């Protein structure tokens, strides 16, 4: 039996566990469900989706527009998994259902095919998008979906990507060797975040490796029900990173790290054990490594950080060690959710509105997810929204100059 077959069996067993005996309908999973908080109907809650999944699996429900809408409007944030007293993994079941329903919606099938082709040759896709951006005044392609959705987020592509083949950034007396899993958003939209991490690691006397062969973590493809394509990406990343002799693989996107460390195990039967989110690695540093910064800061928790990686204390410790005044704020999803932003734009922006209100007293918003940055910056123009890797690098630079 190959890894894909094992994966199918594993996910099917999870799906089967959603029997009427497993879910007791307590509703605990609804408390943090971002779509339910915005649209208070049972079918938009985790519990409502579980009931629909049961009936779909048992053959009581046939594929329909309404069922498709409910299953694909889940943001896959994982909050419900943490709240379920019986430990039901709702997101795994959602992935399985999406795999079965992926051909039902023509618009999404087209989007999935486009993303699949774009990610296969990501560097070429970046160059094409950059070219389309430059000729947009002559040929307004960004009025056409899905380019219009990208433009609505106010995305401007950089002149060049972070990675271009294998790169090694050496120091004279290295204390260790670190690999970076950049992720698509950092590589093609925010390469400055990647450069900030490289500079910080070099300043701490680490050699840094950007390995040849990194591809998308596969999360967008999984979310669209394209499990076989995601498994192909997973295999390519495992081949690129498993052979490296490094202390850690640091990621700049929690979704990427959750995927390569945890989700790959159900997808292909293996994962990158030493993968860590950037806050986990820098959380080991002593306060003396930084220079005091008195600004008022709100920290935004990415969903996959708190629900997938159990990371929430470390970034706050880092910010406090820098002297930032950390503002109290209610945690919640920003509304991005990968392809959710493209498919459910109005709902995405309504969820975002709550975050904007929550962070209005802060001088700066900091997070560890480039996609959250993309979402927050689409509306917040009067204050900086930064990746924690950028903030760390700025403070290390200030310390070095003093």
Buried (B, 14 or more C-beta within 10 A) or exposed (E): EEBBEBBBEBBEEBBBBBEEEBBEEEBBBBEBBBBBBBBEEBBBBBBBBBBBBBBBBEEEBEBEEEBBBBBBBBBBBBBBBBBBEEEBBBBBBBBBBBBBBBEBBEEBBEBBEEBBEBBBEBEEBBBEBBEBBEEBEEEEBBEEEBBBBBBBBEBEBBEEBBBEEEBEBEBEEBEEBBBBBBBBBBBBBBBBBBBBBBBBBBBBEBBBBBBEEBBBBBBBBBBBBBBBBBBBBBBBBBEBBEEBEBBBBBBBBBBBBBBBBBBBBBBBBEBBEBBBBBBBBBBEBEEEBBBEBEBEBBBBBBBBBBBBBEBBEBBBBBBBBBBBEBBEBEBBBBBBBBBBBBBBBEBBBBBBEBBBEBBEEBBBBBBBBBBBBBBBBBBBEEBBBBBBBBBBBBBBBBBEEE
